[in-house]
Amino acid sequence: MKRTLAENWYSVHHLGDGVSLITEPYIKEFYRCNIWHVLGRFTNMLVDSGMGAVALRKQITLLSGKRTIAVASHTHFDHIGAHHEFSERLVHRSESGILDAPDRASTLADPYVTNEIFTQLPPAPYDSEQYQVKAAPSTGQVDEGDVIDLGNRHFEVIHTPGHSPGSIMLWEASSAVLFSGDTVYDGPLIDDAYHSNIDDYLSTMKRILDLPVRVVHGGHLPSFDGRRYRQLIRDYLDAKAA
């Protein structure tokens, strides 16, 4: 398979609300994590960091300069691969051990990371069989109700176990913007990973259904509005009740 150049690995799209989407376009859509950058007055926030097959900060000038806090919506390989590049790293307390000492099993690199997830491979010396997330010990642990303060923007942590025990969403009430990680996105939701729990997922979905969201930026696939958010949750609940 053809390899691409490091400088072509990432793509950046500015969406408004001070939010930019960074993607890895040569990863197939199902496996491709959305990396969200949020501008703050004093501090910027990065929600997830992609696979880490190519150095993120070296390629994305948006990440230089101002202090940036890297938040993990959860600790699967496609969401924390470049966390080690940031000096401040937040994760839910129940998954901090994975961020501290990741391996292929705990991050789901087994069985997902093969050459088949790419349309073009990362530049050499990348090797899918040797791929492993680098350790990025957490500098802070978050839980339900904690607030990430960017100066002029404040994001509340909502703990959403189900997809994984430490899954979180980040909610800005003033703008009604939600970063939902892999809890809710506009595609098939995963509840059968080694540490997924369907009962927890059902409880989470019932609890977050009525959140008054305006726009949702998920861990995968395009963003969507509040109406679609509620429909996706109802569809999940209905499917499990059938």
N, C-alpha and C positions, 0 to 999 in steps of 0.2 A: 504494500500500500504506500502511496505517495506521502511524504512528509511535508508539512508546511513550515514557514519561517516563524520564528518567535514573535516578530513584529506584526504578524498577521493573525496571531492566535486569539486575540480578544477584540471585541467590538463594543462601542459605547453609544448609548442612545439616551438623550436628555428628555425627560418626560414631563417636566413641570413640577411644581410643588417642591422644588429643590431636590428632586429625586432623579438619579441617573441609573440606568440599567447597563450593567456590564455582562456580556455573555461570552461563551466560548463556542463560536459558530461551527467548528469542525467536530464537535461532539453531537451525536444524534439527539434529536429533540427530547425524547423520553428521558435520557440520562443527563441532559444539560441543565445545570443549576442556574437560576437567576441570581446574580450578584448585585445587591442594591446598595447604592451610595447615596447618603443623605447629607445635605449641607446644613450645618449649624453655625450659629454666630461665633462660638468659641471652639467648638469641637465638631468634627464630622463623624458620621457613623457608617460602618460597612456591615451590612447584614449578609452573612455568608461570604465565602471567598472562592468558591469553585473548586475544581479538581486539583489545582496546583501543579499541573504538568509543565507549565511555563511560569516563570516568576511574574507575579501580578504587578507589584509596585514598579518594577523596572519598565513595564510596558504601558502603564496607565498613568499619565501625568496628573490626572485628577486626584490621585492618591498621595501626591507629594505636598510638602508644606505643612498645612494645618494638622494639628493633633487628630488622629483617627482612632476610634474605638471599633474593634472588630468583634461583632456579636455572632455567635453560632445559634441558628435556629434549632439545630440539633447536630449530631456528630457523625453523620454518614459522609463517606469520602468526598462526594460531589459538593459538599457544603463547607468543608473545613480545610481543603487542600493547601490554601495559601495563608492560613491563620498564623503560621510561624513567622511570617514577614512583618507582623505588627506587634508593637510592644505592649499594647493593652488588649486583652482578650477576655470576653465574657461568655459564659455558658451556664446553663442550668446546672445546679449542684449535682443532680443525679447522673449527669453525663460528663462531669469534669474529669473523671478518671480516664475516659476515652480520649479526651483532648490532650490530657497529660501524657498518655502512653498509648497511642493508637496502633492497631495492627490490622491486617487485612480482614480478619473475621469481624472484629468489633465495629469497623467502619463500613462494612458491606462491600469492601473492595472485592472480597470473595462473596459471591461468584460473578459480580457484575463487570469488573474491569478486565476486558479483553480488547483485542484490536477491533472487534465487531461494534463497539460503541462509537467508533470514529468514522468520519467520511474522509479525513486525512489525519495522519498521525502527528503528534507533537514532534518538534525537532529532536534530533539525536542529542543525547544518548537515551531518550525515553524508551522504556521497555515495559509493556503491559504486565508481563509475568513478574517483573521486579518492582512494580509500582507499589508504593506504600506512603500513606500520609505521614508527614514529618510531625514529630512531637511539638506541641505548642501549649505548654502548661498554662492553665487559666491564671489570669491575674485578678480575677474577680468572679464570684458565682452569684447568679441571680435566681429569683424565685417570684412567685405570684405577688403582684402588687408593687414590686420594685420599679423605680423610674430611672431611665437613662436620660440625663440632662445634657442637651447640646447647647445650652445658653438661651436661645430663643425657642427651642423645640424640646418637648418632653414626651418620651415614649414609655408607656406603661407595659410592663412584662405581664403577659397572660400565659400561665402554665397550661399546656394542652397535651397531656399524655395520651398516647394511643398509637400513633405512627412510631414513636419511640418514647421511652420514659421521660426524657428531658426535653421534649419538643416545647418550643415557646412561640408565641406571636408577640408582635410589638404594636401597640395601639396609641395613636395620637388623637386624643379626643377633640382637640381644637380644630383639626383639619378633617377629621373622620377618615384618616388614612391608616390602613392596616397592612403590616408586613406579616404574612401568615405562614411562612415557611412551608413545610410539607403537610401541615394540618389540613389546609384547604387550598387547592389549586384547581384549575379548570381542566382536569384530566382524571384518569383512573387513580384513585387514592390507594396507597400501599398500607395494608394492615396485617400483613403476613410475614414481616421480617422477623428475625430471631428474637428481638426484644419488643415487638409490637404487642399490643393488648387490645382486643376488640371491645371488651367491656369498658375499658378506660376511654377508648375512642368514642364510643356511644355516649358516655357521660360528658365528655368534652364537647361533642357536637351539640348536645342539648343545651349545654351551658352557654355556648357562644352564638347560638342561632340568632338571637335578637340584638346582637351588637350593632349599633346604628352606623354601619360603615358606608362611606361614599365611594371609596376606591380601594381595591385589594390588590396588593403586589405579592404574588405567591412565590413559592420556591421553584416552580417550573411553569412554563407556558405563559401565555399573555395575561396581563392584568384584566380585572373585570370590576363591575359595579356591585352595589349592595344587593340589588335584586338577584343577580346571578349568584352571589355569595349564599344567600338564603336558599336558593334553589339547589345548589350543590350539596348543602348540608341536608336538606330535606330528602334529596335523592339518596344520599348515603344512609340516612336513618330508615327510609322506606325499604331500601334493598336489604338491610339487615333484619328488618321485621318480617320480610316475606317468607 
